[in-house]
């Protein structure tokens, strides 16, 4: 069921979303060659708790960490561990924070040192895909217009859009209706309503769109093992546009 948030509820979401924004920036500042993804997770958990929030991911369906740290060919849901960050990597950090009875969610992909031009383009285009997705977005827009715009921009730049994973609604639960795909036919899907809060999160692959789900039950890798990037924000649908809560 899709829930429409009141202005009071949206105000309560601002703080966890600001914590997500700030945690992403903080963790991003710690990403450098020689750091492990586990250390990044520890930085994030400590920071989230210092702001009086809880890391939503920790314990969610048994997930063992506070962030997802996905390096190079890992699209999403990389479990932090002993993997050492190296020069030339790209690292996607996806995290959620819970405070005031609500969740906030966001993701960024960071460049580590001297990165190839192909990877730089992938990360740039993935962020651009998010902003293409929200162009002219407002109450009354068909849901799948978002994905159609994301898909068009990714494919025009020679990349592909993951089909097996999508964005989602958010609020009192970390994952709510509706599902928000990054692909689709324009003019189709439910009409968005003012007060809906959704997570728009392009997941873009350098190679093909197919992915593999690893035996740990979480990690998702590109099937061809080429790099992937991820960019996500929590977005409020308004009558005349959108409001991004995690920027």
Beta strands, then each sheet from edge to edge (+ up, - down):
strand 1: 54-55
strand 2: 67-71
strand 3: 74-76
strand 4: 90-99
strand 5: 102-111
strand 6: 160-161
strand 7: 167-169
strand 8: 176-180
strand 9: 197-205
strand 10: 211-213
strand 11: 220-222
strand 12: 228-238
strand 13: 241-244
sheet 1: 1+ 4- 2+
sheet 2: 1+ 4- 5+
sheet 3: 3+ 11- 10+
sheet 4: 6+ 9- 7+ 8-
sheet 5: 6+ 9- 12+ 13-
end
